[in-house]
Amino acid sequence: MTMKVSEEFAKRLQPIRSWLPTILELSFVGFKTLATKAANEVIAFLSANPTPQGVLAYHVSEHAQIRLKQLLALHKAGLSGEAEQLELDELEKIEHILIMLKIQVAEKLI
Protein backbone atom coordinates (compact mmCIF):
# COMPACT_ATOMS: atom_id res chain seq x y z
CA MET A 1 0.00 0.00 0.00
CA THR A 2 1.25 3.45 -0.83
CA MET A 3 0.15 6.67 0.81
CA LYS A 4 0.80 10.21 -0.29
CA VAL A 5 1.72 12.52 2.55
CA SER A 6 3.32 15.91 2.70
CA GLU A 7 7.10 16.07 2.55
CA GLU A 8 7.21 17.48 6.07
CA PHE A 9 5.08 14.64 7.43
CA ALA A 10 7.15 12.06 5.52
CA LYS A 11 10.28 13.38 7.23
CA ARG A 12 8.61 12.95 10.62
CA LEU A 13 7.60 9.39 9.77
CA GLN A 14 10.97 8.35 8.36
CA PRO A 15 12.58 7.36 11.68
CA ILE A 16 9.69 5.06 12.62
CA ARG A 17 8.89 3.64 9.20
CA SER A 18 9.88 0.12 10.27
CA TRP A 19 7.34 0.21 13.07
CA LEU A 20 4.61 2.20 11.31
CA PRO A 21 2.44 -0.78 10.26
CA THR A 22 2.24 -1.98 13.87
CA ILE A 23 1.59 1.53 15.18
CA LEU A 24 -1.25 1.92 12.68
CA GLU A 25 -2.66 -1.50 13.47
CA LEU A 26 -2.77 -0.70 17.19
CA SER A 27 -4.26 2.71 16.47
CA PHE A 28 -7.16 1.29 14.47
CA VAL A 29 -8.20 -1.58 16.75
CA GLY A 30 -10.79 0.66 18.41
CA PHE A 31 -10.10 -0.19 22.03
CA LYS A 32 -13.01 0.50 24.39
CA THR A 33 -11.46 -0.46 27.73
CA LEU A 34 -8.44 0.25 29.90
CA ALA A 35 -6.47 -1.86 27.42
CA THR A 36 -6.07 1.46 25.61
CA LYS A 37 -3.33 2.30 28.12
CA ALA A 38 -1.32 -0.77 27.18
CA ALA A 39 -1.79 -0.04 23.47
CA ASN A 40 -0.61 3.53 24.04
CA GLU A 41 2.47 2.20 25.85
CA VAL A 42 3.36 0.06 22.85
CA ILE A 43 2.72 2.91 20.42
CA ALA A 44 4.90 5.25 22.48
CA PHE A 45 7.65 2.63 22.62
CA LEU A 46 7.61 2.05 18.86
CA SER A 47 7.38 5.78 18.16
CA ALA A 48 10.73 6.16 19.94
CA ASN A 49 12.26 4.06 17.11
CA PRO A 50 13.72 1.20 19.16
CA THR A 51 16.35 -1.15 17.85
CA PRO A 52 15.24 -4.59 16.67
CA GLN A 53 16.85 -6.04 19.81
CA GLY A 54 14.87 -3.56 21.89
CA VAL A 55 11.64 -4.72 20.27
CA LEU A 56 12.49 -8.36 20.96
CA ALA A 57 13.16 -7.54 24.63
CA TYR A 58 10.11 -5.29 25.06
CA HIS A 59 7.38 -6.00 27.60
CA VAL A 60 4.46 -3.80 28.57
CA SER A 61 4.66 -2.09 31.95
CA GLU A 62 4.41 -3.98 35.20
CA HIS A 63 1.04 -2.32 35.80
CA ALA A 64 -0.31 -3.72 32.51
CA GLN A 65 1.09 -7.17 33.30
CA ILE A 66 -0.53 -7.16 36.75
CA ARG A 67 -3.87 -6.13 35.24
CA LEU A 68 -3.63 -8.96 32.72
CA LYS A 69 -2.95 -11.46 35.51
CA GLN A 70 -5.97 -10.15 37.44
CA LEU A 71 -8.22 -10.49 34.41
CA LEU A 72 -6.94 -14.00 33.69
CA ALA A 73 -7.58 -15.03 37.29
CA LEU A 74 -11.13 -13.66 37.14
CA HIS A 75 -11.71 -15.45 33.85
CA LYS A 76 -10.33 -18.74 35.14
CA ALA A 77 -12.54 -18.51 38.23
CA GLY A 78 -15.58 -17.75 36.08
CA LEU A 79 -16.01 -14.39 37.76
CA SER A 80 -15.28 -12.01 34.91
CA GLY A 81 -18.09 -9.80 33.77
CA GLU A 82 -18.68 -8.47 30.28
CA ALA A 83 -16.38 -5.46 30.81
CA GLU A 84 -13.53 -7.60 32.14
CA GLN A 85 -13.91 -10.07 29.29
CA LEU A 86 -13.81 -7.27 26.72
CA GLU A 87 -10.69 -5.84 28.34
CA LEU A 88 -9.07 -9.28 28.36
CA ASP A 89 -9.94 -9.74 24.69
CA GLU A 90 -8.39 -6.38 23.85
CA LEU A 91 -5.23 -7.15 25.81
CA GLU A 92 -4.98 -10.43 23.92
CA LYS A 93 -5.18 -8.48 20.63
CA ILE A 94 -2.27 -6.33 21.79
CA GLU A 95 -0.31 -9.42 22.78
CA HIS A 96 -1.00 -11.03 19.41
CA ILE A 97 0.15 -7.91 17.54
CA LEU A 98 3.35 -7.80 19.62
CA ILE A 99 4.05 -11.49 19.07
CA MET A 100 3.64 -11.11 15.32
CA LEU A 101 5.93 -8.06 15.33
CA LYS A 102 8.59 -9.91 17.33
CA ILE A 103 8.43 -12.86 14.93
CA GLN A 104 8.96 -10.51 11.96
CA VAL A 105 11.86 -8.78 13.70
CA ALA A 106 13.49 -12.10 14.70
CA GLU A 107 13.21 -13.43 11.13
CA LYS A 108 14.99 -10.34 9.79
CA LEU A 109 17.83 -10.78 12.27
CA ILE A 110 18.49 -14.37 11.21
Order of alpha helices (4+ residues) and beta strands (2+ residues): alpha-alpha-alpha-alpha-alpha-alpha
